[in-house]
Amino acid sequence: MNRAHEKSLKVFLLTDFPSPYQVEILNKIASDHNIDLHVAYLREADSKRFWTGSKISHDYVVLNDGATKVASASELLKTADFAVFNFYLHPHAQKLIDERARSLRPWCFWGERPGLRKPEWFGRLARLWKLRRLHKSSAPIWGIGRFAVERYQEEFGPRHPYLNFPYFSELDRFKTGSEGRHRNVETVFLYSGSLIWRKGVDVLARSFVRLRKEGHNARLKVLGTGPLLGMLRHSLSSVSESVEFIGFSDWSELPQHYASSNVLCVPSRYDGWGLVVPEGLASGLPVIATTRTGAALEFVETGKNGWLIESDNDEALLNAMREAASVSHATLGILSKGASASVENHSLDQGAARFKSYVRDGIQQWNS
């Protein structure tokens, strides 16, 4: 088939708010003349996120702007060839999911791994109710990484097709500016993310203190802010000369921090995906990450491009940091090359192509 003559597909997508990362991939998808993309954002921003706004170049509507916007989204949904729902814990989301399910037209649910928060049974009950339309249908489920796909298969059973559609972002911006990093006298560990319990920053602080007290020549850069900042300053006070608190940096400023570091630490107790992992790998940083982080399970392989460790485990993190601080510059360089190579096939273009393929397959299978 001549791709230039493919029928344009009208796709409706509902998601939470326009984070820079979602805007990037949705802009890329919308740039395909064979995809007529219409996005409904439930809200304009998240007060807990400090990113500056990204330029949106796709068609969109913000539902918290009023009833007329919800009605507009409903009309777009009615005429869409395919609908993708990336959120369900909101009355507007419930309304639109119900409308699409009743229409008997093709749709799917796209989400991170469920069941990470405690108590797990409560979340499962909530999903039984909130996602009852999904439970009763055979609509496809797109998991954000294999970590999510496996859990959805367990919870929703064999009647659904399951596909892996993780988050994608522009990784090329992380690939420059790192020349000479392995000539550093000290090993620079970088943490990038919110300073919250779920991200395991307390585990990192304790492990780094022990690493320094063992005599390793290492430095820790803490990029981000959050409610645990005061606790971290106190926990790291005995090695404060080796710690740099950078504070919040906008996403466009991240590459320079990666370029001046040697190893990225992602000690999350749980993280549905974790965009910081492919970003660090793309910049050539070996990554220490946990088995409760979706992107780490997708990309990190111990001995090849980093260390995959148990979550909430001080000893496991210390052992990985100790090894990273002890290896030769040559070995660290090999790990760096492995890191870059591991995400070569995770570009925005490949993400947009996968989205298009999944939509077409979803329509074809629905109608067959």
N, C-alpha and C positions, 0 to 999 in steps of 0.2 A: 504493500500500500504506500502511495505517495503521502508522506507525513504532512505536506503542505495542504493537503485536501482533507485532513481529518476533521470530523465534526467537532466544533467547539463544545466543551462540556461546561455546563453551569454548575458550580460547586458552592455550597453554603457551608461555612465553618463557624462554629460557636466556640469561643474560648474566654478566658477570664479577663485579662487586660493586656494592652500592647507593650509587653516587655521588649527590649531591644532585640533579644534573640528570636522571639517569635516573629517580630516585624521583619527581620532579615529573611527568614525562610519563606514567609508568606509573600513578601515582595518578589522573591525569586520565582515562586510558583506562579504568581499573577503575571509575571513577564512572559510566560508561555502563551502565545496567541491561541493555543488550543484549549486553554483553561480560562473560563470566565469565573473568577473567584470573587465571592462576596463574604466578608467576615463580619460577624457580630461579636463585639467585645462587651462583656457584662458591665465593665466599669472602665473609666478612663485611666486610672492609675491605682497603684497599691501604696498606701501611706508608709509601709514598712520598707519599700524599695526606694533607693535614692538616685537611681539612674536618671539621666536627662532623657527627654523624649527623643524618639527616633522618627525620622521622616517616613511616613506611611505612603507608599505609592500603590496601594491596592484599594479597592472599593471596600468601605467599612461603615459601620454604624455602632454607636455606643448606647447600650440599652438603658443605662441609668440616667440618660438625658430626658427620659419621659415616655409616656404611653405611646406617643406617635412613633417613636423609634422602635418600640417593641412590635407595633403593628407593621412597621416597614420590614422588620426582620422576618415576621411571619409571612408576609407576601413573597419575599425573596425565597423563603424556604419552600413555599408551595410550588414554585416553578423550577426549583433546582433539580438537576439530574441525579445529584448525590449530595448527601449531607454528612458532615463530620462533627461530632460533639466531643469537645475536649474538656468539658466541665459539666457537673450535674448538681452540685450543692448550692443551688440558687433557684428561687421560684421561677425566674424567667427561663432558666435552662430547663427546668421541669416542664414548663408549658410548651416549649418548642420541641423537646424530645417527644412528649405526648402527641403533639400535632403530627410530627413526622411518622411516628410509629402507626398512628391511626390511618395515615395516608397509604400505607403499604408500599411506599416507594423506597428505593435503596438508601441506606444510611449505615453509619458505623459509629462505634465509640472508640476514642483515642485517649489513652490515659497512662499515668505512671503506675508503678506497682502498688496495689492496695495492700492493706494489712500491716503496714510498717509501724503505725502508731499503736499504742496500748490504751485501753484493753482491746485486743484484736477482735474479740467476739462482738463488741459493740459496733465496730466498723463494719463487720460482716452483716450484722442486722440492719444497719443503716443502708448499706448497698442493696440488700434484698428489697427494701422499700423504695429507696430513691432511684434505683436502677431496675425497677420491676419490669419496665418495658423492654429492657435489654435481656433480662432473664427469660422473658416469655417469647422472645424473638430468636431468629437465627442470624441476626445482623453480625457482620464482621467485628472483631475487636482488634484494634491496633495497639499493641503494647509498646511503651516507650523503653525499648531495649528488651533483651532476652529475660532479664530480671523480672520485668513486668509480664511478659508473655506467659512465662511458666506459672505465675500466680493466678492470672486470669483463667488459664486452662484448668487449673485445680478448682477454682471457685465457680466458674460458669459452665464447665462441662463440655462435652464433645459436639454439641449442636452448632457451635460457632466456628467460622474460619478465624484463625489467629495469625496475625502478621506483625512483624517487627518494624516499627517506624519510630526511631528515637528522635531526639532533638538534634538539629543541625545548626551550625553557625559558621560564619566566615572565618576559617582557620588560617587563611593566607597571611593575615596581618600579624600572626604570631611567629611566622617563619623567618623573620629577619632580626638583625640587631643582637644576636647572641654570640658573635665571634669572640673567641678568647675567654669565654666564661670559665672554661676548665683550667685556666691558668691561675684561678683564684688560690690564694694561700689557704683560705678557710673554706669549708663546705657551707654554702648558704642554703638553708632550708626556707621555703616559702609556704605560708598558709594564706589562702585567698578565699574569703567567704564571710558570712555572718558569724558574729561571736555569740553563738548560742549552744546550748547543751547538745542538741541533735547533731551538730557538726563535729562534736568530739574535741573541741579546742582545749578542754580541761585535761584530757588525756595527753594531748600534744605538749602542753605546758609541763606536766609532770615528767614526761619522757625526756624533754629537752634539758630540764634541770639535771636529771641524772646523767645524761650524755655529757654535759659540760663538766660535771663533777668527776667523771671518769677521766677527764683530761683531753677529750677530743676537741680539735680546733674547728669549731662550728659556730654558725650564726643563725639566728631565726628572725625572719621578717614576717610580721603579722599585718596582712592587708585586709582591712574590713573594720566594721564597728558592730556594736550590739550590747546587750545587757550584761554580758560576762566580761566586759573590758576591765572593770575594776578588779574583779577576781583574778584575771590573768596577770595584770600588773603586779598584784600581790604575790601570786604563785611564782612569777618569774623574777622577783626582786633580787634574789640572791645571785642571779646571772644577768642582771639588767644591762651590763656593759656589752653583752652579746645579743641583745634583743632590740629590734627596731619596730615600733608601732607606727605603721604608715597611716592608719585611718582609712576612711572611705576614698576610693578612686573610681571615677566613672569608667564604664566598660571600654571606652576608647583609649584610656590610659593604661590598661592592663598589660599590653605587650612589653612595655619598658620594664615593668617589675619582674615579669617572667625572664626577660633577657639578662637581668642582673642577678639571677639566682642559679642554683645548681640542681636542687631536688624539690619537687612539689609534694607537700604533705596534705592528704585528704583523709583525715581520720574519722569520718562520719560514722555515727552510730546507725544511721540509716539515711539514705538519699535516693529518691526514686530514679534519678539519672545522674546529675552532677556535671554540668557543662565545663566546670573547671578542669576535669580530667582530660578530655580531648584538647582543650586549649593548652594545657601544660605539655601534653605530648607533642602537639604541633610545634611548640616553641623549642622542642628538643630537651625538655626536662624529664628525666626518669621520675616516675610517680610512685609514691607510697600511698596506697588506698586500701579501703576495707572491702570485704566480701558482702557488705550491706550497701554498696554503692553501685547503682546500675551501670554507669559508664565504665567503672573499673572492671566489672565482670565482663564487659564487652571488649575491652581493649588492653588491660594491664596483665602482663604475664611475668611472673617472678623470674629474674635472671635474664630477661630479654629486654624489657623496657621499664623495669621498676620492681616493686614488691607488692604482692597482694596478701593482705594480712587479715586476721580476725578483727572484728570491731570491738570497741570497749575493752581493749586489752592492752594495758600499759607495757607489759613485757614484749608483746609482739611488735608494737610500734617502736620501742626502744631498740630491739634487735635489728629492725630494718634500718633505723636511723644510724645505728652504730656501724652497720655494714656499709651504708652509703658514705659515711664519714671516713671510712677506713680504706676503701678501694682506691686503686691508683687512678691518676688522671686519665690514663689510657682506657681503663675499664669503664670509667664514668663516660668517656667519649663514645665507647661502643654502645652503652645503654642509651645515650642521647640519640645516636643514630637509629637505634631500634625504636625509640619513642616517636621520632618523626615519621618513620616508615609505617608505624602501626595505624596512623590516621590518614594516610594518603588517600584512601578511598572513602573519606567522610566529608566531602565537600558540599557546599550549598547546591551546586549543580546536580550532584548525585542524589541529594535529598529531594530536590524538586522532581527529578525524574522518577524516583521511587514513589512519591506521592501520586503522580499522574498515573503510573502503572497500577497502583493499588486501587485508585478510583475506577479506572476502566475495568479492571478485573472484578471489582465489587458490583458494578452495574451489570456486567455480563453474567456473573454467577447468580445474581438476584433474579434476573429475567430468564434464566435457563430452566 
